[in-house]
Amino acid sequence: MSIASHAGPVTIEEYLRSEFEPDADYVDGQIEERPMGEYDHASWQEAILAWFRLHAAEWNVRAKPELRVQTSATRFRVPDVTVMRRDQPIEQILTRPPFAVLEVLSPEDTLRRMHRKLGDYAAMGIAHIYVIDPAGPVYYRFQDGDLRSAQHFGAPGDAIHFPLAAIAALLD
């Protein structure tokens, strides 16, 4: 029996020793499968990673795809891209808030599910939470419990501030 199809609660230990393709979220004893990436999703994820890697030394950051983040005692989320400061200790599963997370919407994503996921990131203390809808492309920042249209990452005067559309230039 696949753990992803298991109807009952799953322990954290079962989740952590199981493999999912793609990786799955763990929310209060339940496995939440993430939508399979399509070409647009994968292209945006790749472009976001390339953008942050281009600026890694300048901004003193690391960017990783699909890295598990333990947002609370009973929740593990898997952002499309996680950005960490280089001075943040390396953990196999993040337990400290990363600098930023970026999610790329898939056609199967629901607003309700995405909002819960973004709320978990905010509750953990992640300062920069962004969502990209490749269909637009349209960019959002999750702040104070709401998704707000955003054109820039960060704010003017921040050490890391750039137009989100700059990432689109790296699309394959």
C-alpha positions in Angstrom: 0.0 0.0 0.0 1.3 3.4 -0.9 1.6 5.8 2.0 0.1 8.6 -0.2 -3.1 6.5 -0.6 -3.3 5.6 3.1 -6.7 6.8 4.3 -5.8 7.2 8.0 -3.4 9.4 9.8 0.3 9.0 9.0 3.0 9.6 11.6 5.7 12.1 11.1 8.2 9.2 11.1 6.4 7.4 8.3 6.3 10.6 6.3 10.0 11.3 6.8 11.1 7.9 5.7 8.7 7.7 2.7 9.5 8.9 -0.8 7.0 10.7 -3.0 7.3 11.8 -6.6 7.0 14.7 -6.5 7.6 15.3 -2.8 4.4 15.7 -0.7 3.4 18.0 2.1 2.5 16.6 5.6 -0.3 18.4 7.4 -1.5 17.2 10.8 -1.1 13.5 10.1 -2.3 13.7 6.5 -0.2 13.5 3.3 -1.1 16.3 0.8 0.1 15.4 -2.7 1.5 18.3 -4.6 0.4 18.8 -8.2 2.7 17.3 -10.8 4.7 20.0 -12.6 4.0 20.8 -16.1 6.3 22.5 -18.6 5.3 26.1 -17.6 5.6 25.3 -13.9 9.0 23.6 -14.3 10.3 26.5 -16.5 9.3 29.1 -13.9 10.9 27.0 -11.1 14.1 26.7 -13.1 14.1 30.5 -13.9 13.6 31.4 -10.2 16.5 29.2 -9.2 18.7 30.6 -12.0 17.9 34.2 -10.9 18.8 33.6 -7.3 21.9 31.6 -8.2 23.0 34.5 -10.5 22.9 36.8 -7.5 23.9 34.3 -4.8 27.3 35.9 -4.0 26.0 39.4 -4.2 23.0 38.7 -1.9 24.7 36.0 0.2 21.9 33.5 -0.4 21.3 29.9 -1.4 18.3 28.8 -3.5 17.0 25.2 -3.5 14.1 23.5 -5.2 11.6 21.4 -3.3 13.3 21.5 0.1 11.2 20.3 3.0 10.4 23.0 5.5 9.0 22.1 8.9 6.6 25.0 9.5 5.3 23.7 12.8 5.5 20.6 15.0 2.9 18.8 12.8 3.4 20.4 9.4 6.0 20.0 6.7 5.7 22.0 3.5 7.7 21.7 0.3 8.0 25.1 -1.5 8.8 25.2 -5.2 11.9 27.3 -4.3 13.4 28.1 -0.9 15.9 30.9 -0.5 18.1 30.9 2.5 20.8 33.2 3.8 24.2 31.7 3.6 24.8 32.3 7.3 21.8 30.1 8.1 22.9 26.7 9.3 22.4 24.0 6.7 19.6 21.5 7.7 18.4 18.6 5.7 14.9 19.7 6.6 14.6 23.3 7.5 13.3 24.1 11.0 14.4 27.7 11.0 12.6 30.2 8.8 14.3 30.6 5.4 14.7 34.1 3.9 12.0 33.5 1.2 9.8 30.9 -0.4 8.4 31.1 -3.9 5.5 29.0 -5.2 4.5 28.6 -8.8 0.9 27.8 -9.4 -0.1 24.7 -11.2 -3.5 24.3 -13.0 -4.6 21.9 -10.2 -3.8 24.3 -7.4 -6.8 25.6 -5.5 -6.8 29.0 -3.9 -8.0 27.6 -0.5 -5.2 25.0 -0.3 -2.5 27.5 -1.4 -3.7 30.1 1.1 -3.4 27.5 3.9 0.1 26.7 2.8 1.1 30.3 2.6 -0.4 30.8 6.1 1.9 28.1 7.4 4.9 29.9 5.9 3.9 33.2 7.5 3.2 31.5 10.9 6.7 30.1 10.7 8.1 33.6 10.3 9.1 33.6 6.7 9.4 37.3 5.7 9.2 36.9 1.9 6.4 34.7 0.5 5.7 35.0 -3.2 3.4 33.2 -5.7 3.8 33.3 -9.4 0.9 32.4 -11.8 2.6 31.4 -15.0 -0.6 31.9 -17.0 -0.3 35.7 -16.6 2.4 35.9 -15.7 1.0 37.5 -12.5 3.0 37.9 -9.3 1.7 38.0 -5.7 3.1 38.6 -2.3 1.5 36.9 0.7 1.5 39.4 3.5 -0.7 39.9 6.6 -2.9 36.9 5.6 -3.6 38.2 2.1 -2.3 37.6 -1.4 -1.5 41.0 -2.9 -0.5 41.8 -6.4 3.3 42.5 -6.5 5.6 43.7 -9.2 8.8 43.6 -7.1 10.5 41.3 -4.7 11.3 43.1 -1.5 10.8 46.8 -1.0 12.8 49.8 -2.3 15.8 50.2 -0.1 16.0 46.5 0.8 19.3 44.7 0.1 17.4 42.4 -2.2 14.9 44.2 -4.4 14.2 43.5 -8.0 11.3 43.5 -10.5 9.7 40.0 -10.4 9.4 40.2 -14.2 13.2 40.0 -14.4 12.8 36.3 -13.7 10.7 35.9 -16.8 13.7 36.9 -19.0 15.3 33.6 -17.9 12.5 31.4 -19.1 13.4 28.7 -21.6 
